[in-house]
Amino acid sequence: MKLALSPEEVKFRDELRELYRTKIPAEIRDRVKYGLELSRDDIVTTHRILNANGLAVPKWPTAWGGQDWTPMQLHIWEDEMQLASVPEPLTFNAQMIGPVIAQFGSEELKQRFLPPTANLDIWWCQGFSEPDAGSDLASLRTTAVRDGDSYIVNGQKIWTTLAQYADWIFCLVRTDPGVKKQAGISLLLFDVKTPGVTIRPIKLIDGHHEVNEVFFENVRVPADQLVGEENMGWTYAKFLLGNERTGITGVGRTKVKLGVAKEYAAQIRSGSGTLLEDPVFAARIAEIENELLALELTLMRVVSNSTGDKPNPASSVLKLRGSELQQAATELLLDIAGSDALPVNTDDIASPGWAQRSGPAYLNYRKTTIYGGSSEVQRTIIASTILGL
Ligand SMILES: Cc1cc2nc3c(=O)[nH]c(=O)nc-3n(C[C@H](O)[C@H](O)[C@H](O)COP(=O)(O)OP(=O)(O)OC[C@H]3O[C@@H](n4cnc5c(N)ncnc54)[C@H](O)[C@@H]3O)c2cc1C
């Protein structure tokens, strides 16, 4: 197992460290660091700066803007980005549909979609889940029926993240109802402004609007917007979801949250000192930091043994534990805030902004053990694929 960086890797890391902190506006990075909401513009601006510097889509083939980096370089790119609180390139574009089009799309689809996807000129959203098809995604019921040069799409998607900002959707549809459920699915691309598409917000427990329901009523989609072959969508979805899982470990993000938690704890009086000096509190921080270090070592081990050509089943361990530690960090912030967390979004009560945000953030992070494959499903994958149970 290789854990120390080589001199070249250190140089690579230092260059990225500098670039993230000088090219990406400090006010955007501060919003990420302190958990304030990002606007669509913040995300687009950052994504385009990263793309202009060759840093938005490094995992893509080099012909389409990717970098021929080692798995360790890719890890450093992502980790340093999180440590600098840079909003990561839009996952739907960079990690999901881009790599699928690059791998399975026709030359024409690549030419048409990859450059604007890399530059976030098209904002994609992910139309996979349906009310009765989440973990059991292959049960999806949205249909696409061929009609001349088009498909006619009917059905409903749910939990579609940031669809309110999206230009296009990549959508799993049933094109053959008469075969085994995995075999009759296709992947279609279409503009969300196509007649018959309705996007409705779902208001979440934290008060924000992040996910949506999307309805399709006789939506006419040109057949040349099918990715790859008809009825092969399950293969493309599995490829895409494998990429998603590795991206959500979030070690760097959790480190930043713990750093911020310590900053706040040092400002709170407790006994004759500060909360940060309280032995029980300090022990709790040390425990989370140790768990995070263990996860980071596991991540480095996976990265340094990775050949980079296919997702590693250990990514399930990273997703499972990474999401739990992200939750532990937001819970810690909530506990530091104490009763100051009770008011939310108000100037009338003397409670600092960070404390008012800690409750919604805590609630929002409950999602991490659900999306990208729930913890229960990850445990099943670990049991069967890694432990051979
Ligand atoms: C914040 C957020 C954003 C999302 N964004 C998107 C998006 O942009 N696009 C999109 O397509 N989807 C999105 N999703 C959907 C997400 O992928 C699903 O929520 C997830 O796959 C779980 O499916 P489900 O919600 O239908 O729960 P279910 O599958 O109904 O699961 C309910 C419970 O049963 C458990 N369970 C289910 N099956 C098994 C099993 N076989 N063994 C053991 N336990 C099981 C689950 O772990 C869970 O605890 C998002 C979800 C969230 C929370």
The ligand as an SDF file (V2000), in Angstrom:
LIG
                    3D

 53 58  0  0  0  0  0  0  0  0999 V2000
  -31.5160   14.2200   -1.7440 C   0  0  0  0  0  0  0  0  0  0  0  0
  -31.7610   13.1940   -2.8090 C   0  0  0  0  0  0  0  0  0  0  0  0
  -31.4630   13.4880   -4.1180 C   0  0  0  0  0  0  0  0  0  0  0  0
  -31.7400   12.5670   -5.1140 C   0  0  0  0  0  0  0  0  0  0  0  0
  -31.4940   12.9360   -6.4120 N   0  0  0  0  0  0  0  0  0  0  0  0
  -31.8660   12.1050   -7.4030 C   0  0  0  0  0  0  0  0  0  0  0  0
  -31.7530   12.5290   -8.7670 C   0  0  0  0  0  0  0  0  0  0  0  0
  -31.2780   13.6420   -9.0720 O   0  0  0  0  0  0  0  0  0  0  0  0
  -32.1830   11.6910   -9.7310 N   0  0  0  0  0  0  0  0  0  0  0  0
  -32.6870   10.4650   -9.4460 C   0  0  0  0  0  0  0  0  0  0  0  0
  -33.0200    9.7460  -10.3820 O   0  0  0  0  0  0  0  0  0  0  0  0
  -32.8110   10.0290   -8.1710 N   0  0  0  0  0  0  0  0  0  0  0  0
  -32.4210   10.8340   -7.1410 C   0  0  0  0  0  0  0  0  0  0  0  0
  -32.5650   10.4230   -5.8370 N   0  0  0  0  0  0  0  0  0  0  0  0
  -33.2110    9.1370   -5.5590 C   0  0  0  0  0  0  0  0  0  0  0  0
  -32.3200    8.1230   -4.8900 C   0  0  0  0  0  0  0  0  0  0  0  0
  -31.4700    7.5220   -5.7860 O   0  0  0  0  0  0  0  0  0  0  0  0
  -33.2760    7.1320   -4.1940 C   0  0  0  0  0  0  0  0  0  0  0  0
  -33.8920    7.8460   -3.1310 O   0  0  0  0  0  0  0  0  0  0  0  0
  -32.5590    5.9330   -3.6340 C   0  0  0  0  0  0  0  0  0  0  0  0
  -32.1190    5.1190   -4.6820 O   0  0  0  0  0  0  0  0  0  0  0  0
  -33.4590    5.1250   -2.6870 C   0  0  0  0  0  0  0  0  0  0  0  0
  -34.6810    4.8120   -3.2990 O   0  0  0  0  0  0  0  0  0  0  0  0
  -36.0910    5.1250   -2.6190 P   0  0  0  0  0  0  0  0  0  0  0  0
  -36.0470    6.5490   -2.1150 O   0  0  0  0  0  0  0  0  0  0  0  0
  -37.1420    4.7440   -3.5930 O   0  0  0  0  0  0  0  0  0  0  0  0
  -36.1780    4.2070   -1.3580 O   0  0  0  0  0  0  0  0  0  0  0  0
  -36.5720    2.6630   -1.3390 P   0  0  0  0  0  0  0  0  0  0  0  0
  -35.7970    1.9280   -2.3670 O   0  0  0  0  0  0  0  0  0  0  0  0
  -38.0650    2.5510   -1.3530 O   0  0  0  0  0  0  0  0  0  0  0  0
  -36.0250    2.2570    0.0680 O   0  0  0  0  0  0  0  0  0  0  0  0
  -36.7210    2.4820    1.2890 C   0  0  0  0  0  0  0  0  0  0  0  0
  -35.9280    1.8020    2.4020 C   0  0  0  0  0  0  0  0  0  0  0  0
  -35.8530    0.3900    2.1490 O   0  0  0  0  0  0  0  0  0  0  0  0
  -34.4980   -0.0280    2.0640 C   0  0  0  0  0  0  0  0  0  0  0  0
  -34.3350   -1.0470    1.0180 N   0  0  0  0  0  0  0  0  0  0  0  0
  -34.7850   -0.9850   -0.2570 C   0  0  0  0  0  0  0  0  0  0  0  0
  -34.4060   -2.0980   -0.9300 N   0  0  0  0  0  0  0  0  0  0  0  0
  -33.6860   -2.8510   -0.0720 C   0  0  0  0  0  0  0  0  0  0  0  0
  -33.0190   -4.1050   -0.1750 C   0  0  0  0  0  0  0  0  0  0  0  0
  -33.0130   -4.7830   -1.3160 N   0  0  0  0  0  0  0  0  0  0  0  0
  -32.3910   -4.5920    0.9160 N   0  0  0  0  0  0  0  0  0  0  0  0
  -32.3870   -3.9010    2.0860 C   0  0  0  0  0  0  0  0  0  0  0  0
  -33.0090   -2.7000    2.2480 N   0  0  0  0  0  0  0  0  0  0  0  0
  -33.6500   -2.1930    1.1860 C   0  0  0  0  0  0  0  0  0  0  0  0
  -33.7120    1.2050    1.6990 C   0  0  0  0  0  0  0  0  0  0  0  0
  -32.3790    1.1280    2.1110 O   0  0  0  0  0  0  0  0  0  0  0  0
  -34.4760    2.2830    2.4630 C   0  0  0  0  0  0  0  0  0  0  0  0
  -34.0580    2.3190    3.8060 O   0  0  0  0  0  0  0  0  0  0  0  0
  -32.2730   11.3010   -4.7980 C   0  0  0  0  0  0  0  0  0  0  0  0
  -32.5650   10.9990   -3.4710 C   0  0  0  0  0  0  0  0  0  0  0  0
  -32.3190   11.9230   -2.4780 C   0  0  0  0  0  0  0  0  0  0  0  0
  -32.6470   11.5640   -1.0570 C   0  0  0  0  0  0  0  0  0  0  0  0
  1  2  1  0
  2  3  1  0
  2 52  2  0
  3  4  2  0
  4  5  1  0
  4 50  1  0
  5  6  2  0
  6  7  1  0
  6 13  1  0
  7  8  2  0
  7  9  1  0
  9 10  1  0
 10 11  2  0
 10 12  1  0
 12 13  2  0
 13 14  1  0
 14 15  1  0
 14 50  1  0
 15 16  1  0
 16 17  1  0
 16 18  1  0
 18 19  1  0
 18 20  1  0
 20 21  1  0
 20 22  1  0
 22 23  1  0
 23 24  1  0
 24 25  2  0
 24 26  1  0
 24 27  1  0
 27 28  1  0
 28 29  2  0
 28 30  1  0
 28 31  1  0
 31 32  1  0
 32 33  1  0
 33 34  1  0
 33 48  1  0
 34 35  1  0
 35 36  1  0
 35 46  1  0
 36 37  1  0
 36 45  1  0
 37 38  2  0
 38 39  1  0
 39 40  1  0
 39 45  2  0
 40 41  1  0
 40 42  2  0
 42 43  1  0
 43 44  2  0
 44 45  1  0
 46 47  1  0
 46 48  1  0
 48 49  1  0
 50 51  2  0
 51 52  1  0
 52 53  1  0
M  END
$$$$
